[in-house]
Amino acid sequence: MRQITGCIFIMVLALPGCKQKPEEAPGVFVEIALKNETDIDKYVVFNPNLKTIDECEATFAQSLPAVMAHLPEAIPKNSTATGWKCYLKDPTKKK
């Protein structure tokens, strides 16, 4: 009986270690899909305030209007965002 109790105690201690921590980075890249009259169909921004993909996906919708209001001159001001995807690495860089 003592051996079984010891095994159960060890398993209880090991369980919290099974939960995986989300991968963190110095910031998150967000690739925004665009619709406009030019051939510019995406724009990538870097947000150093977000550290995980989960955090980015949960909060980026709130930031999107501000990002769209401050697009670079090369991107038409009448562009609309059709979606976005969060990355820990720059999606414009080749592997």
KAJOGI-V120533 format. One record per pair of residues at least 24 apart in sequence whose C-alpha atoms are under 7 Angstrom apart, sorted by sequence separation. I is the first residue (numbers start at 1). J is the second residue. D is the distance in whole Angstrom. If there is no record, write none. Layout:
((I,J,D) (I,J,D))
//
This chain:
((27,51,5) (28,52,7) (26,51,6) (25,51,5) (24,51,5) (25,52,7) (24,52,5) (23,52,6) (57,86,7) (22,52,7) (56,86,6) (53,86,6) (53,87,7) (40,75,7) (36,76,7) (36,78,7) (36,79,5) (35,79,6) (36,80,7) (34,79,6) (35,80,5) (34,80,6) (35,81,6) (34,81,5) (35,82,7) (33,81,6) (34,82,6) (32,81,6) (33,82,5) (33,83,5) (32,83,6) (33,84,6) (32,84,4) (31,84,5) (32,85,7) (30,84,7) (31,85,5) (30,85,6) (31,86,6) (30,86,5) (29,86,6) (30,87,6) (28,86,7) (29,87,5) (28,87,6) (29,88,6) (28,88,5) (29,89,7) (27,88,7) (29,90,6) (25,88,6))
//
